[in-house]
Amino acid sequence: MVHRYTSPKLSLMTIFKWQLSKRFTVKDKTTTSMVTQHHKKLPDGDYALWLGHASVWIHLADTAIAIDPVLGSIPMYKRHTVLPIPQENLHADIILITHAHYDHFDKPSVLKLLSNNPNTIIVAPSGFWRYLKGDITREKCFELEWWESVMIGGIFITLTPSKHWSKRTPFDTNKALWGGYVIQTKEQCIYHSGDTASGAHFKEIGEKFEINEAFLPIGAYRPEKIMKHNHTNPPEALEACELLGAKILIPIHYGTFRLSDEPLDEPLEWFNTLRRTNTYPFETKVLGIGEIYRLREISTVKST
């Protein structure tokens, strides 16, 4: 599966040289100053709540939506921030999965949420059900192509393009699609990009939707020659928000897993420096892990 927004394939030698160089050039920088706000359970009302990395809980129209829920450590990577809500008290009516990489699709976390609520519906990119056969019925797993939508209750969900790729085993490269999501009600329009590099897709999305909050990634950008094809750094995320025409940028994808060479706290420090020293045609809101962000009712739907 190759699309115009497929990240270029890196050679095994490039990856090997990077991993080898890390042994000699990258110091152990796994500490983080991230602040966590703890809750016994999910709060009431309409809100967005960041659980760390790319995991965002959104509550709209009496519906709990979990985006890329990762509730603990993942293979080869330790979680460096604590979960702000006990796993047993997390509830999701809808789970949105952006792509198959382990830091976005953690199967044990998804199965835990399914055990908490057997009626949960999963929305994922095309080809994704291969990873969930036997765990959820086909009728409860909606697979979408880019720009396809599904209405669940009063919530309209659209899969949007991202510049990335998909792989979970040595044999499934790009056999499932990847992307981000636009989540709409009559009052709200929220965008979560998933993993993505810079690209013209941000402008395309902005032309179709009137976005309030844009959850955009700012971490996992070093070494640049490898990561620039897959992720955005802080200035690229700010540029993406301007292309989207979004009203508020909320940074994610940093501070929780050490996936790349930069220190855990560096993405936010860089982001904060940029927003202090520059003027942007949108607001920025930095969330602590577990911080409740009350959604604003200012959106109108353009088109889909």
C-alpha positions in Angstrom: 0.0 0.0 0.0 1.8 3.1 -1.2 0.2 6.6 -1.2 1.6 10.0 -2.1 1.9 10.6 1.7 3.9 7.4 2.3 7.1 8.1 4.2 10.2 6.9 2.2 11.6 3.6 3.2 14.9 3.7 5.1 17.6 1.2 4.4 18.6 -1.3 7.1 22.1 0.1 6.9 20.8 3.6 7.8 18.9 2.2 10.8 21.9 0.1 11.9 24.3 3.1 11.7 21.9 5.2 13.8 21.5 2.6 16.5 25.3 2.0 16.6 26.0 5.7 16.9 23.6 6.0 19.8 25.9 3.8 21.9 28.6 6.5 21.7 26.8 9.8 21.2 23.5 9.8 23.1 23.7 10.1 26.9 21.0 8.6 29.1 18.4 11.4 29.2 15.3 9.6 30.4 14.3 12.0 33.2 11.4 14.3 32.7 9.9 17.3 34.5 6.4 16.5 33.1 3.7 17.4 35.6 0.9 14.8 36.1 -2.6 15.7 37.5 -4.2 12.6 39.0 -7.9 11.7 39.0 -9.7 8.7 40.5 -12.0 8.5 37.4 -12.8 10.3 34.2 -14.4 13.7 34.8 -17.9 14.8 33.7 -18.8 17.2 30.9 -17.2 17.9 27.6 -13.4 18.0 27.6 -10.1 16.7 26.3 -7.6 15.0 28.6 -4.1 14.1 27.7 -2.7 10.9 29.1 0.8 11.3 27.7 2.4 10.7 24.3 -0.4 10.6 21.7 -3.1 9.3 24.0 -6.0 11.7 24.3 -9.4 11.1 25.9 -12.2 13.3 24.5 -15.7 13.5 25.9 -18.4 14.8 23.7 -22.2 14.3 23.5 -22.1 11.9 26.5 -19.5 9.8 24.6 -16.0 8.9 25.8 -13.5 8.7 22.8 -10.0 7.3 23.4 -7.4 8.2 20.7 -4.4 5.9 20.5 -4.7 4.7 24.1 -1.4 3.5 25.5 -1.7 2.8 29.2 1.7 1.5 30.2 5.1 0.6 28.7 5.5 -0.8 25.2 7.9 -3.3 23.7 11.5 -2.0 24.0 10.3 1.4 25.5 9.6 2.2 29.1 6.9 4.7 30.0 8.5 7.6 31.9 5.3 9.3 33.1 2.7 7.7 35.3 -0.9 7.2 34.1 -3.1 9.9 35.6 -6.2 7.7 36.0 -6.2 4.0 37.1 -6.6 1.7 34.2 -9.6 0.0 35.8 -11.5 3.4 35.9 -10.9 4.3 32.2 -13.9 4.0 30.0 -14.2 4.4 26.2 -17.3 4.2 24.0 -15.2 4.7 20.9 -11.5 3.9 20.4 -9.7 5.7 17.5 -6.5 4.1 16.3 -4.3 6.2 14.0 -1.8 3.4 12.9 -0.2 0.1 13.8 3.1 1.3 15.4 3.4 0.1 19.0 3.5 3.5 20.6 0.0 4.3 19.1 -1.6 0.8 19.0 -0.9 -0.9 22.2 -3.0 -4.1 22.0 -3.0 -4.8 25.8 -4.3 -1.3 26.4 -7.1 -1.7 23.8 -8.1 -5.1 25.3 -8.2 -3.6 28.8 -10.6 -1.0 27.6 -12.7 -3.6 25.8 -12.9 -5.6 29.0 -14.0 -2.4 30.8 -16.7 -1.8 28.2 -17.6 -4.7 25.9 -19.8 -2.3 23.8 -16.8 -0.2 22.7 -16.6 0.5 19.0 -13.2 0.8 17.3 -12.4 3.0 14.3 -9.2 2.4 12.5 -7.5 2.8 9.1 -8.2 0.4 6.3 -6.6 -3.0 6.7 -6.4 -2.7 10.5 -8.8 -5.5 11.5 -6.1 -8.0 10.9 -4.7 -7.0 14.3 -8.0 -7.4 16.1 -9.5 -10.6 14.7 -10.7 -12.7 17.5 -10.8 -9.8 20.0 -13.7 -7.8 18.5 -16.4 -8.6 16.0 -16.0 -7.2 12.5 -19.2 -5.2 13.0 -17.7 -3.2 15.8 -14.5 -2.4 14.0 -15.0 0.3 11.3 -12.1 0.6 8.8 -11.8 3.8 6.9 -9.9 5.1 3.9 -8.6 8.7 3.9 -11.6 11.1 3.8 -14.1 8.4 4.6 -16.4 9.1 7.6 -18.5 7.2 10.1 -21.3 8.6 12.3 -21.5 7.1 15.7 -24.3 8.5 17.9 -24.1 12.2 17.3 -20.4 12.2 16.5 -19.0 12.4 12.9 -15.5 10.9 12.6 -13.3 11.3 9.5 -10.0 9.7 8.8 -7.6 12.2 7.3 -4.2 11.7 5.5 -0.9 11.9 7.3 2.6 11.5 6.0 3.8 8.3 7.7 3.7 4.6 7.3 2.6 1.4 9.0 4.4 -1.7 10.3 3.9 -4.1 13.2 5.7 -7.3 12.1 8.4 -8.0 9.6 5.7 -9.1 7.1 3.0 -6.3 7.2 4.7 -3.1 6.0 2.1 -0.7 4.9 -0.6 -3.4 4.6 -2.8 -1.2 6.9 -3.3 2.4 6.3 -2.5 5.3 8.7 -3.9 8.7 9.3 -5.3 11.3 11.7 -8.9 12.0 12.7 -11.3 14.9 12.6 -14.1 14.6 15.3 -17.2 16.7 14.8 -20.4 17.5 16.5 -22.6 20.5 15.8 -20.6 22.5 18.3 -17.1 21.0 18.0 -14.4 20.2 15.5 -11.3 18.6 16.9 -8.3 17.2 14.9 -5.7 14.7 16.1 -3.0 14.1 13.5 -1.5 10.8 14.7 2.1 10.5 13.6 3.0 12.6 10.6 5.8 14.5 8.9 5.2 17.9 7.3 3.2 17.9 4.1 0.5 19.5 2.0 -2.1 17.3 3.7 -2.4 19.9 6.5 -3.6 22.5 4.0 -6.0 20.0 2.4 -7.5 19.2 5.8 -7.8 22.9 6.7 -9.7 23.5 3.5 -12.4 20.9 4.4 -12.8 21.6 8.1 -13.2 24.5 10.5 -11.0 23.1 13.3 -11.0 24.3 16.9 -8.4 22.3 18.6 -5.5 20.6 16.8 -3.6 18.0 18.7 -0.2 18.0 16.9 3.0 16.1 17.6 6.2 17.9 18.5 8.6 15.1 19.6 10.7 12.3 18.2 12.6 14.4 15.6 16.3 13.3 16.1 18.3 12.3 14.1 16.7 14.7 11.6 17.8 12.7 8.5 15.7 9.8 9.7 12.9 11.4 11.7 12.0 14.3 9.4 10.3 11.8 7.1 8.0 10.5 9.9 7.4 13.2 12.5 7.2 17.0 13.1 9.4 19.0 15.3 8.1 22.1 17.2 8.4 24.7 14.4 6.9 22.3 11.9 4.0 21.6 14.2 3.4 25.4 14.5 3.6 25.7 10.7 1.1 22.8 10.4 -1.4 24.5 12.7 -1.3 27.6 10.5 -1.9 25.6 7.4 -4.8 23.9 9.1 -6.3 27.2 10.1 -7.0 25.7 13.5 -7.8 28.1 16.4 -5.8 26.3 19.1 -2.7 24.1 19.0 -2.2 21.5 21.8 1.2 19.8 21.5 1.4 16.0 22.1 3.8 13.1 21.3 6.6 14.1 23.7 7.8 13.5 27.3 6.6 9.9 27.8 8.6 7.5 25.6 12.2 8.0 24.6 11.7 7.0 20.9 14.5 9.2 19.5 17.7 11.0 20.3 16.5 14.3 21.9 16.0 14.5 25.7 12.5 14.0 26.9 12.0 17.6 27.9 13.6 19.2 24.9 10.5 19.3 22.5 8.4 21.3 25.0 11.3 23.6 25.9 11.8 24.3 22.2 8.0 24.8 21.6 7.7 27.2 24.6 10.6 29.3 23.3 9.0 29.6 19.9 5.6 30.6 21.2 7.2 33.2 23.5 9.4 34.8 20.8 7.0 34.6 17.8 3.4 35.7 16.9 1.0 33.1 15.5 -2.5 33.4 14.1 -3.8 30.9 16.7 -3.6 30.2 20.4 -1.4 27.5 22.0 -2.3 25.5 25.0 0.2 23.2 26.8 -1.4 20.5 28.9 0.0 18.7 31.8 -0.6 14.9 31.8 -4.1 14.4 33.2 -5.0 18.1 32.8 -8.6 18.7 31.9 -9.1 21.0 28.9 -12.7 22.3 28.6 -13.7 22.4 24.9 -14.9 25.6 23.4 -18.2 25.7 21.5 -17.1 27.9 18.6 -16.9 25.6 15.5 -19.0 25.4 12.4 -18.8 22.6 10.0 -17.4 23.5 6.5 -17.8 20.3 4.6 -16.5 16.7 4.5 
